[in-house]
Amino acid sequence: MMRSKPSLKNLAKAGLNSLLALAILYCAGCTASTSPTYSKYTVADAIESICRDEYHFTVKSRLVGSTVWIYLPVHDLLVKKDKPEKYTEKFKIEKLYLKYTPEAIQIEYGIKPSEELKQQDFVYNKEVLEKINIVWRVMRRIVFSFDHTRAQDLNFFCIVTADTKNGFALMELLHYLDLKKVSYDFISWEEYQHRTIQDAQASPNIIGDEEGVHLAYHDITWREFIVAQIEHRIKLKFGKPEVDKNVDVDKEIAKIIAYTVRTYGFKDFNEVDLKNLANSGRIILNRTALWEK
């Protein structure tokens, strides 16, 4: 998985609402296909051909196991704002480290209340957002024309929008069924925002890479997805301005873990080991405790 540099974390978070707003617009005007058109093995080629032939821009798509990777090369993903936006950081995440072992999900975190004033200088380029919106539209079109008898063969979509001019990228990872659930109103758009994992990366290897050769393509496992989603939800939780500064951090993290593993029916662990670096506390929760309501 990609790892964020501090200067890019807020940019990824700031772009999330814009991307979801665009997704709402295109989903509102779409209808589902009644007959299957695509199989797992034709999805990647279909994404490339539709973007190329109908929308006249290039993406690279690759199927690895049950994961579809989509690489969208762009220039100037971010543009400078006319008026920088100032905001107050309510919590400072000094450390957040997650590790999965066959026995446990281990989490170390240092999260403290903060009143630091921040400034957002950049926004996403509207032209790039439109391309991202088209990719999501194509994905949804394919999902609703997929051979449902083989739907279990496909697990994840991983979309990487890479600024090949300036050397950074935004990655979005989502579960195949979550895209269908939000489209049918089985889950809310706010919940979908929490389920779509965003991460950012800055690297000189991205510069000039129009083919996506720098990516470590692999079949994303359920273990990897669950750990990444827990991390994503923790960052979202403590990035919300309405969160009380006196909130019980341990309790909130435990609630996030319990909700995530129950949502996806994930039981491939025995316990969760929480280490709070801010107060040297440690909590161990077994799987049964997390599954109890």
C-alpha positions in Angstrom: 0.0 0.0 0.0 1.1 3.6 -0.5 2.1 5.7 2.5 1.3 9.3 2.8 3.7 12.1 3.4 2.4 14.7 5.9 2.1 17.4 3.3 -0.2 15.3 1.2 -2.6 13.8 3.8 -4.8 16.8 4.0 -4.9 17.1 0.2 -6.2 13.5 -0.1 -8.8 14.2 2.5 -9.8 17.5 0.9 -10.3 15.8 -2.4 -12.6 13.0 -1.1 -15.7 15.1 -0.8 -15.3 16.5 -4.3 -14.9 13.1 -5.7 -17.9 11.7 -3.9 -20.0 14.7 -5.0 -19.1 13.9 -8.6 -19.9 10.3 -8.1 -23.3 11.2 -6.8 -24.0 13.3 -9.9 -23.1 10.5 -12.3 -24.9 7.8 -10.3 -28.1 9.8 -10.3 -28.3 9.6 -14.0 -27.3 6.0 -14.6 -29.3 2.9 -14.9 -28.2 -0.7 -14.5 -27.7 -3.0 -17.4 -30.0 -6.1 -17.5 -27.7 -8.5 -19.3 -24.1 -9.3 -18.5 -21.5 -7.9 -20.8 -18.2 -8.3 -19.0 -16.5 -11.0 -17.1 -13.6 -10.8 -14.7 -11.1 -11.4 -17.5 -12.5 -8.6 -19.8 -12.9 -5.8 -17.2 -9.3 -4.4 -17.5 -9.4 -4.3 -21.3 -12.9 -2.8 -21.2 -11.9 0.1 -18.9 -9.0 1.0 -21.2 -11.0 0.8 -24.4 -14.0 2.8 -23.1 -11.8 5.6 -21.8 -9.8 5.6 -25.0 -12.6 5.3 -27.6 -15.4 7.2 -25.9 -13.7 9.7 -23.8 -10.4 10.1 -25.6 -7.9 9.8 -22.8 -5.6 7.0 -21.8 -5.6 4.8 -18.7 -3.7 1.6 -18.0 -5.7 -1.2 -16.4 -4.5 -4.6 -15.2 -6.2 -7.6 -13.5 -4.1 -9.2 -10.8 -5.9 -12.1 -9.1 -9.2 -10.6 -8.0 -8.0 -7.0 -8.0 -8.5 -4.6 -10.9 -5.8 -1.8 -11.0 -6.5 1.4 -12.9 -3.6 3.9 -13.6 -4.6 7.4 -14.7 -1.6 9.6 -15.6 -2.3 13.3 -15.4 -0.5 16.6 -15.2 -1.0 19.2 -12.4 -3.3 17.2 -10.2 -3.3 20.1 -7.8 -3.6 23.8 -8.4 -3.0 26.7 -6.1 -6.1 28.3 -4.5 -6.8 31.9 -5.0 -7.6 32.3 -1.3 -5.9 29.8 1.0 -8.3 28.1 3.5 -7.4 28.2 7.2 -8.6 25.6 9.6 -7.9 24.3 13.1 -6.5 20.8 13.6 -8.5 19.3 16.5 -6.2 16.2 16.9 -2.6 15.5 16.0 -1.8 12.0 14.9 1.8 11.7 16.0 2.0 8.0 15.1 -0.3 5.4 13.6 1.1 2.0 12.8 -0.9 -1.1 12.0 0.4 -4.6 11.5 -1.3 -7.9 10.8 0.0 -11.2 12.1 -1.7 -14.6 11.9 -2.7 -14.2 15.6 -3.5 -10.5 16.0 -4.1 -7.1 14.5 -1.6 -4.8 16.2 -2.1 -1.1 16.4 0.2 1.5 17.9 -1.0 5.1 18.0 -0.2 8.4 19.5 -3.2 10.7 19.1 -3.4 14.0 21.1 -5.7 17.0 21.2 -4.4 19.9 19.2 -5.4 23.5 18.5 -2.8 24.0 15.7 -3.9 26.4 12.9 -3.4 25.0 9.5 -3.7 26.4 6.0 -4.9 24.6 2.8 -3.1 26.2 -0.2 -4.1 23.7 -3.0 -7.2 22.2 -4.5 -7.7 19.5 -7.1 -7.6 20.6 -10.7 -11.1 20.6 -12.2 -10.0 19.1 -15.5 -8.3 16.2 -13.6 -11.4 15.7 -11.4 -13.5 15.3 -14.5 -11.2 12.5 -15.8 -11.4 10.8 -12.4 -15.2 11.2 -12.5 -15.2 9.5 -15.9 -13.1 6.6 -14.7 -15.7 6.1 -11.8 -18.5 6.3 -14.3 -16.9 3.7 -16.5 -16.3 1.4 -13.5 -19.9 1.7 -12.4 -21.1 1.0 -15.9 -18.9 -2.2 -16.0 -20.0 -3.3 -12.5 -23.7 -3.2 -13.5 -22.9 -5.1 -16.7 -20.9 -7.7 -14.9 -21.7 -11.4 -15.1 -23.3 -11.8 -11.7 -22.8 -15.5 -11.6 -19.1 -14.9 -11.4 -19.2 -11.7 -9.3 -17.5 -13.5 -6.4 -14.3 -13.7 -8.6 -13.8 -9.9 -8.3 -13.0 -8.2 -5.0 -11.3 -4.8 -5.3 -10.7 -1.8 -7.6 -7.5 0.2 -7.0 -7.5 3.5 -8.9 -4.2 5.4 -9.0 -4.3 9.0 -10.3 -0.6 9.9 -10.9 0.7 13.4 -11.5 3.5 12.4 -13.8 4.7 16.0 -14.1 5.1 16.8 -10.4 5.7 13.4 -8.9 2.8 12.5 -6.6 -0.3 10.3 -6.8 -3.6 9.7 -5.1 -4.7 6.1 -4.6 -8.3 5.0 -4.0 -9.1 1.4 -3.0 -12.7 0.1 -2.8 -14.5 -3.2 -2.5 -16.5 -4.2 -5.6 -19.8 -4.7 -3.7 -19.6 -1.4 -1.9 -19.9 0.4 -5.2 -23.1 -1.6 -5.9 -24.5 -1.1 -2.4 -24.2 2.7 -2.5 -25.7 2.8 -6.0 -28.7 0.9 -4.7 -28.9 3.0 -1.5 -28.1 0.0 0.7 -25.4 2.2 2.3 -25.2 6.0 2.6 -22.8 8.2 0.8 -21.1 9.1 4.1 -20.6 5.4 4.8 -19.3 4.9 1.3 -16.8 7.7 1.9 -15.5 5.8 4.9 -15.3 2.5 3.0 -13.3 4.0 0.1 -9.7 4.1 1.2 -7.6 7.1 0.1 -3.9 7.4 0.4 -1.3 9.7 -1.2 2.4 9.3 -2.2 5.1 11.5 -3.4 8.0 9.9 -5.3 10.4 10.9 -8.1 9.6 7.5 -9.7 6.2 8.9 -10.6 7.6 11.6 -12.8 7.4 10.7 -16.5 5.8 7.3 -15.7 2.8 7.3 -18.2 2.5 3.5 -18.0 2.4 2.9 -14.3 5.6 0.8 -14.2 6.6 2.1 -10.8 3.6 0.5 -9.1 3.8 -2.7 -7.1 0.9 -4.5 -8.8 -0.5 -7.3 -6.6 -3.7 -9.0 -5.7 -4.9 -7.1 -2.6 -5.8 -9.5 0.2 -8.7 -9.2 2.6 -6.2 -8.9 5.4 -4.5 -5.9 3.7 -7.9 -4.3 2.9 -9.2 -4.6 6.5 -6.0 -3.1 8.0 -5.9 -0.3 5.5 -9.6 0.4 6.1 -9.1 0.6 9.9 -6.3 3.0 9.4 -8.3 5.1 7.0 -11.3 5.3 9.4 -9.1 6.3 12.3 -7.7 9.2 10.3 -11.1 10.3 9.2 -12.5 10.1 12.7 -9.8 12.3 14.3 -9.8 14.6 11.3 -13.4 15.7 11.9 -13.8 19.1 13.5 -16.8 18.1 15.5 -15.0 15.4 17.5 -14.8 16.4 21.2 -11.2 16.9 22.3 -12.0 14.9 25.5 -13.1 11.8 23.6 -11.8 8.5 24.8 -9.3 7.7 22.0 -9.0 4.0 23.0 -12.7 3.4 23.0 -13.2 5.2 19.6 -10.5 3.1 18.0 -11.9 -0.1 19.4 -15.3 0.9 18.0 -13.8 1.5 14.6 -12.1 -1.9 14.6 -15.3 -3.7 15.7 -17.4 -2.0 13.1 -15.0 -2.7 10.3 -14.5 -6.4 11.0 -18.2 -6.9 11.5 -19.1 -5.0 8.3 -17.0 -7.3 6.1 -17.4 -10.5 8.2 -13.7 -10.7 8.8 -12.7 -13.3 11.4 -9.2 -14.2 10.3 -7.5 -13.1 13.6 -7.6 -14.1 17.2 -7.2 -10.7 19.0 -6.5 -7.0 18.6 -3.5 -5.5 20.4 -3.9 -1.8 21.1 -0.9 0.3 22.3 -1.6 3.9 23.2 1.7 5.7 23.0 0.3 8.9 24.4 -0.4 7.3 27.8 1.6 4.0 27.6 -1.7 2.1 27.9 -2.3 -1.3 26.3 -5.6 -3.1 25.6 -6.1 -6.6 24.2 -9.5 -7.5 22.8 -10.3 -11.0 21.6 -12.3 -11.6 18.4 -15.4 -12.7 20.3 -15.5 -9.4 22.3 -15.3 -7.4 19.1 -18.1 -9.3 17.4 -20.4 -8.9 20.4 -22.8 -5.9 20.0 
